[in-house]
């Protein structure tokens, strides 16, 4: 089955050591991307793409998978849209215990403009993320006993009752509303119906046994904010993502490695502070060290997917991995949503063409939404458009 994992790093990158100088298939890996050398035929580097509707700054995680203009709705300071992963989850999630997983180094949803999640539903509501390896493992693989299943069933029944009350009250309200308020009510009711459908799905899985996965060698005690734990925390969250895909517990994962205006390097360095480098060579060198640390973690994950044989080929061939940031830290630390650092790996059996540096003109680039539409379609969804897309991304599929 096709799968997708979207991995996000905040604060942009040191663009001088990230971007390859040459384009096409004969490009030379940049210093930051060198850890991926054994896998160079399994990914493509994409430069020059951006989100034209985004405003820049540290709202990159909010818009990376949505392409939304967060201030574009009259009367609202913040309004997001559905993220590409959730378009995919609506299709593939019907066949798995979890339609999607949201992971982050901060639990919950965060705040408007500083999201702790990359995933947003049809109404633009953020889906909360998990940051604890132990809680995630228990949620995915620890069997529920009879009493737990009964308690879960009661909880879902209570949610159904609340949703029924909400719908009844909304119908009474609707009679006295004007046209503008009716539109808002319809949007609200759409969100209620989505919640109702999620509850129905969860109910259908109560009595289905979870896959048996022993926690052997999994570093479940790692903490995302601990400098010593940081590398192992990223690795174990990716390992749990891998296990969730192998067991077909989900086919869609988003993972925000650090929130915007935050983050740490492999030794606990202040990632956000270094992203405001002002062109300082010393700060840029430290930023490049963080970028390479992140790419090393990515290379480890891709190698794991590459080494897993599924009979008709490696797991990586049917797993798309999107990696990058929703922000460009610029030549002097000036944050923008243009010329984003992006990399797409895997998905060869899904029609993706890999092994090159595809460079677009940052001044007249196709929107990043073209890339998102390409990935949505590679996952088997016949979408005509996504956000502000103008078509699929030339040369990637």
C-alpha positions as CSV (number, residue, x, y, z in Angstrom):
1,X,0.0,0.0,0.0
2,X,1.2,3.6,-0.6
3,X,2.4,5.5,2.4
4,X,3.6,9.1,3.1
5,X,5.7,10.6,5.9
6,X,6.2,14.4,6.1
7,X,9.1,15.5,8.2
8,X,9.5,19.2,9.1
9,X,12.4,21.1,10.4
10,X,11.9,24.7,11.6
11,X,13.7,28.0,11.1
12,X,14.9,27.3,7.5
13,X,18.5,26.2,6.8
14,X,21.8,27.6,6.0
15,X,21.1,28.0,2.3
16,X,24.8,28.4,1.4
17,X,25.6,24.9,2.5
18,X,22.2,23.3,1.7
19,X,21.6,24.2,-2.0
20,X,23.6,22.2,-4.6
21,X,25.4,24.4,-7.1
22,X,24.6,22.3,-10.2
23,X,21.2,21.0,-11.4
24,X,20.0,17.9,-13.1
25,X,21.1,14.3,-12.5
26,X,24.8,15.1,-12.4
27,X,24.6,17.6,-9.5
28,X,27.1,17.4,-6.6
29,X,25.7,16.9,-3.2
30,X,26.0,20.0,-1.0
31,X,27.9,19.7,2.3
32,X,24.7,19.5,4.2
33,X,23.3,16.7,2.1
34,X,26.5,14.6,2.0
35,X,25.1,12.1,4.6
36,X,22.6,11.1,2.0
37,X,25.3,10.1,-0.5
38,X,24.6,6.3,-0.3
39,X,20.9,7.1,-1.1
40,X,21.3,9.7,-3.8
41,X,19.3,7.8,-6.4
42,X,16.4,7.6,-3.9
43,X,15.6,11.3,-3.6
44,X,15.4,14.5,-5.4
45,X,16.3,18.0,-4.1
46,X,13.8,20.7,-5.0
47,X,14.8,24.4,-4.8
48,X,13.1,27.6,-5.8
49,X,9.5,26.6,-4.7
50,X,7.5,28.6,-2.2
51,X,4.1,29.4,-0.8
52,X,2.9,32.6,-2.5
53,X,-0.1,33.0,-0.2
54,X,2.0,32.7,3.0
55,X,3.4,35.7,4.8
56,X,6.7,34.3,6.0
57,X,8.0,34.6,9.6
58,X,7.6,31.7,11.9
59,X,4.2,30.5,10.7
60,X,5.9,28.1,8.3
61,X,4.6,24.9,10.0
62,X,1.0,26.2,9.9
63,X,1.2,26.6,6.1
64,X,3.8,24.0,4.9
65,X,1.2,21.4,4.0
66,X,-1.8,23.7,3.5
67,X,-0.5,26.6,1.3
68,X,-3.1,28.8,3.0
69,X,-3.2,32.6,3.3
70,X,-3.8,32.6,7.1
71,X,-5.1,36.2,7.0
72,X,-7.1,35.9,3.8
73,X,-10.5,35.4,5.4
74,X,-12.4,38.6,6.0
75,X,-13.2,39.2,9.6
76,X,-10.6,36.6,10.8
77,X,-7.1,37.1,12.0
78,X,-6.3,33.4,11.3
79,X,-8.0,30.9,9.1
80,X,-6.2,27.8,7.9
81,X,-7.3,25.1,5.3
82,X,-7.0,21.4,5.0
83,X,-3.4,20.0,4.8
84,X,-2.3,17.7,2.0
85,X,-1.7,14.8,4.4
86,X,-5.4,15.0,5.5
87,X,-6.6,14.9,1.9
88,X,-4.6,11.6,1.7
89,X,-5.8,10.4,5.1
90,X,-9.5,10.8,4.0
91,X,-8.9,8.1,1.4
92,X,-6.4,5.7,2.9
93,X,-7.5,6.2,6.6
94,X,-10.7,4.2,6.0
95,X,-8.5,1.0,5.9
96,X,-6.3,1.6,9.0
97,X,-6.8,1.9,12.7
98,X,-5.4,5.5,12.6
99,X,-6.2,7.6,9.5
100,X,-3.0,9.6,10.3
101,X,-0.5,10.2,13.0
102,X,0.7,13.6,14.1
103,X,4.0,13.8,15.9
104,X,6.0,16.8,17.2
105,X,8.5,17.8,19.9
106,X,5.6,19.7,21.5
107,X,2.3,18.0,22.3
108,X,-1.1,19.4,21.4
109,X,-1.7,22.0,18.7
110,X,0.2,25.0,19.8
111,X,-1.1,28.5,18.9
112,X,-2.1,30.3,15.8
113,X,1.0,31.1,13.8
114,X,3.2,28.8,16.0
115,X,1.6,25.4,15.4
116,X,2.8,22.2,17.1
117,X,1.2,20.2,14.3
118,X,1.5,20.1,10.5
119,X,-2.0,18.6,10.1
120,X,-5.3,20.5,9.6
121,X,-8.7,19.1,8.8
122,X,-11.3,20.3,6.3
123,X,-12.3,23.2,8.5
124,X,-8.7,24.3,9.0
125,X,-8.7,23.0,12.6
126,X,-5.3,21.7,13.8
127,X,-5.0,18.1,14.8
128,X,-3.1,17.6,18.0
129,X,0.4,16.0,18.0
130,X,2.1,13.5,20.3
131,X,5.6,14.1,21.6
132,X,6.1,11.1,24.0
133,X,7.6,7.9,22.5
134,X,6.1,5.9,25.3
135,X,2.6,7.2,25.0
136,X,2.8,6.8,21.2
137,X,4.0,3.2,21.6
138,X,1.2,2.4,24.0
139,X,-1.4,4.0,21.7
140,X,-0.2,2.0,18.7
141,X,0.8,-1.4,20.1
142,X,-0.2,-2.0,23.7
143,X,-3.3,-4.2,23.8
144,X,-6.4,-2.9,25.6
145,X,-8.0,-5.2,28.2
146,X,-11.7,-5.8,28.5
147,X,-12.2,-3.0,31.0
148,X,-10.3,-0.5,28.9
149,X,-12.3,-1.4,25.8
150,X,-15.6,-1.0,27.8
151,X,-14.4,2.4,29.1
152,X,-13.5,3.4,25.5
153,X,-16.9,2.4,24.2
154,X,-18.6,4.4,27.0
155,X,-16.5,7.4,26.1
156,X,-17.4,7.2,22.4
157,X,-21.1,6.9,23.3
158,X,-20.8,10.0,25.4
159,X,-19.2,11.9,22.5
160,X,-22.0,10.7,20.2
161,X,-24.6,12.0,22.7
162,X,-22.9,15.4,22.9
163,X,-22.7,15.6,19.1
164,X,-26.4,14.8,18.8
165,X,-27.2,17.6,21.3
166,X,-25.0,20.0,19.3
167,X,-26.8,19.1,16.0
168,X,-30.2,19.5,17.5
169,X,-29.3,22.9,19.0
170,X,-27.8,24.0,15.6
171,X,-31.0,23.2,13.8
172,X,-33.0,25.4,16.2
173,X,-30.6,28.2,15.7
174,X,-30.6,28.0,11.9
175,X,-34.2,29.3,11.6
176,X,-33.3,32.8,12.8
177,X,-30.0,33.3,11.0
178,X,-29.1,35.6,8.1
179,X,-27.2,34.3,5.0
180,X,-23.7,35.2,6.3
181,X,-24.3,33.5,9.7
182,X,-25.8,30.4,7.9
183,X,-22.5,30.0,6.0
184,X,-20.6,30.1,9.3
185,X,-23.0,27.6,10.8
186,X,-22.6,25.3,7.9
187,X,-18.8,25.4,8.3
188,X,-19.2,24.6,12.0
189,X,-21.6,21.7,11.3
190,X,-19.2,20.3,8.7
191,X,-16.6,20.1,11.5
192,X,-19.1,18.4,13.8
193,X,-20.0,15.9,11.1
194,X,-16.2,15.1,10.6
195,X,-15.9,14.5,14.4
196,X,-19.0,12.2,14.2
197,X,-17.3,10.2,11.4
198,X,-14.1,9.9,13.4
199,X,-16.0,8.6,16.4
200,X,-17.7,6.0,14.2
201,X,-14.4,4.9,12.8
202,X,-12.8,4.6,16.3
203,X,-15.8,2.6,17.5
204,X,-15.3,0.1,14.6
205,X,-11.7,-0.7,15.8
206,X,-12.5,-1.2,19.5
207,X,-12.6,-5.0,19.3
208,X,-9.8,-5.3,16.6
209,X,-6.5,-6.5,18.2
210,X,-3.5,-4.2,17.9
211,X,-0.4,-5.6,16.2
212,X,2.0,-7.3,18.5
213,X,5.3,-5.3,18.6
214,X,7.7,-5.8,21.4
215,X,9.4,-2.6,22.7
216,X,12.8,-4.3,22.5
217,X,15.6,-1.7,21.8
218,X,13.2,1.1,21.5
219,X,14.3,4.1,23.5
220,X,10.9,5.0,24.8
221,X,12.1,7.2,27.7
222,X,13.7,9.8,25.5
223,X,12.7,13.4,26.0
224,X,12.6,15.9,23.1
225,X,13.8,18.9,25.1
226,X,16.8,17.1,26.7
227,X,20.1,17.9,24.9
228,X,21.4,14.4,25.6
229,X,18.2,12.7,24.4
230,X,17.6,14.8,21.3
231,X,19.2,12.6,18.6
232,X,17.7,9.4,20.1
233,X,14.3,11.1,20.5
234,X,14.1,11.9,16.8
235,X,15.3,8.4,15.9
236,X,12.8,6.6,18.1
237,X,9.9,8.7,16.9
238,X,10.9,7.8,13.3
239,X,11.3,4.1,14.3
240,X,7.7,4.2,15.7
241,X,6.6,5.8,12.5
242,X,8.3,3.0,10.6
243,X,6.6,0.3,12.8
244,X,3.2,2.0,12.3
245,X,3.7,1.8,8.5
246,X,5.0,-1.8,8.5
247,X,2.0,-3.0,10.5
248,X,-0.4,-0.9,8.4
249,X,-1.6,0.8,11.5
250,X,-1.6,4.0,9.5
251,X,-0.3,5.1,6.1
252,X,0.0,8.8,6.8
253,X,2.5,10.4,9.3
254,X,3.4,14.0,9.8
255,X,6.3,14.8,12.1
256,X,7.3,18.3,13.2
257,X,10.8,17.8,14.5
258,X,10.8,21.1,16.4
259,X,8.3,23.9,16.5
260,X,9.0,27.2,14.7
261,X,10.9,29.9,16.7
262,X,12.3,27.0,18.8
263,X,14.3,23.8,18.2
264,X,17.6,22.4,19.1
265,X,20.7,21.0,17.5
266,X,22.2,17.6,18.2
267,X,24.0,19.1,21.2
268,X,21.2,21.3,22.4
269,X,22.1,24.4,20.4
270,X,19.6,27.2,20.1
271,X,18.3,26.6,16.6
272,X,16.0,29.7,16.5
273,X,18.7,32.1,17.6
274,X,21.2,30.8,15.0
275,X,18.5,31.2,12.2
276,X,18.7,35.0,12.9
277,X,22.4,34.8,11.8
278,X,22.6,38.2,10.1
279,X,25.2,36.8,7.7
280,X,27.6,36.1,10.6
281,X,30.0,33.3,9.4
282,X,30.3,31.7,12.9
283,X,26.5,31.5,13.3
284,X,26.1,30.2,9.8
285,X,28.6,27.4,10.5
286,X,26.7,26.4,13.6
287,X,23.4,26.5,11.7
288,X,25.0,24.2,9.0
289,X,26.0,21.8,11.8
290,X,22.3,21.6,12.9
291,X,21.1,21.1,9.3
292,X,23.6,18.3,8.8
293,X,22.5,16.7,12.1
294,X,18.9,16.7,10.9
295,X,19.9,15.2,7.5
296,X,21.8,12.4,9.3
297,X,18.6,11.5,11.1
298,X,16.7,11.5,7.8
299,X,19.4,9.3,6.2
300,X,19.1,6.8,8.9
301,X,15.3,6.6,8.5
302,X,15.5,6.3,4.7
303,X,18.1,3.6,5.0
304,X,15.7,1.7,7.3
305,X,13.0,1.9,4.7
306,X,15.4,0.9,1.9
307,X,16.6,-2.2,3.8
308,X,13.1,-3.4,4.4
309,X,12.1,-5.9,1.7
310,X,8.4,-6.1,0.8
311,X,8.7,-8.9,-1.7
312,X,8.2,-6.7,-4.8
313,X,10.9,-4.3,-3.7
314,X,12.1,-2.2,-0.8
315,X,9.6,-0.4,1.4
316,X,11.0,2.9,0.3
317,X,9.7,2.4,-3.2
318,X,6.1,2.6,-1.9
319,X,6.7,5.2,0.8
320,X,7.0,8.9,0.0
321,X,9.1,11.0,2.4
322,X,8.8,14.7,2.2
323,X,11.4,16.6,4.1
324,X,12.0,20.3,4.6
325,X,11.0,23.6,6.1
326,X,8.2,26.1,5.5
327,X,10.6,29.0,5.9
328,X,13.7,30.3,4.2
329,X,16.2,31.9,6.6
330,X,17.6,34.0,3.7
331,X,21.1,35.4,3.2
332,X,21.0,37.4,6.4
333,X,18.4,35.6,8.5
334,X,15.4,37.3,6.9
335,X,12.6,34.8,7.1
336,X,10.4,34.3,4.0
337,X,8.1,31.6,2.5
338,X,10.1,31.6,-0.8
339,X,12.8,29.2,-2.1
340,X,12.0,26.7,0.6
341,X,14.5,23.9,1.4
342,X,12.7,20.7,0.2
343,X,13.6,17.1,-0.5
344,X,11.4,14.2,-1.7
345,X,12.5,10.7,-1.2
346,X,11.0,7.3,-2.1
347,X,7.8,6.6,-4.0
348,X,9.5,5.2,-7.0
349,X,6.9,2.5,-7.4
350,X,4.2,5.3,-7.1
351,X,5.5,7.1,-10.1
352,X,8.0,9.6,-8.7
353,X,11.2,10.4,-10.6
354,X,14.2,10.7,-8.3
355,X,17.9,11.2,-8.3
356,X,18.3,14.9,-9.4
357,X,18.3,18.5,-8.3
358,X,15.3,20.2,-9.8
359,X,15.8,24.0,-9.5
360,X,13.1,26.5,-10.2
361,X,13.5,30.3,-10.4
362,X,12.6,31.7,-7.0
363,X,11.3,34.9,-8.6
364,X,8.8,33.1,-10.9
365,X,8.5,29.7,-9.4
366,X,5.5,27.4,-9.5
367,X,3.9,27.2,-6.0
368,X,4.8,24.5,-3.6
369,X,1.2,23.5,-3.8
370,X,2.1,22.0,-7.2
371,X,4.5,19.6,-5.3
372,X,1.7,18.8,-2.8
373,X,-0.7,18.1,-5.6
374,X,1.9,15.8,-7.2
375,X,2.3,13.8,-3.9
376,X,-1.5,13.6,-3.4
377,X,-1.9,12.2,-6.9
378,X,1.0,9.8,-6.4
379,X,-0.9,8.4,-3.4
380,X,-3.7,7.4,-5.8
381,X,-6.0,10.4,-5.3
382,X,-7.3,11.9,-8.5
383,X,-7.4,15.5,-7.3
384,X,-7.5,18.2,-9.9
385,X,-6.0,20.9,-7.7
386,X,-4.8,21.7,-4.2
387,X,-4.7,25.1,-2.5
388,X,-3.2,27.6,-5.1
389,X,-1.7,24.9,-7.4
390,X,-1.5,25.5,-11.1
391,X,-0.9,21.8,-11.9
392,X,1.5,19.1,-10.9
393,X,5.2,19.7,-10.5
394,X,7.0,19.2,-13.8
395,X,9.6,16.5,-13.9
396,X,8.8,14.8,-10.6
397,X,6.2,12.3,-11.8
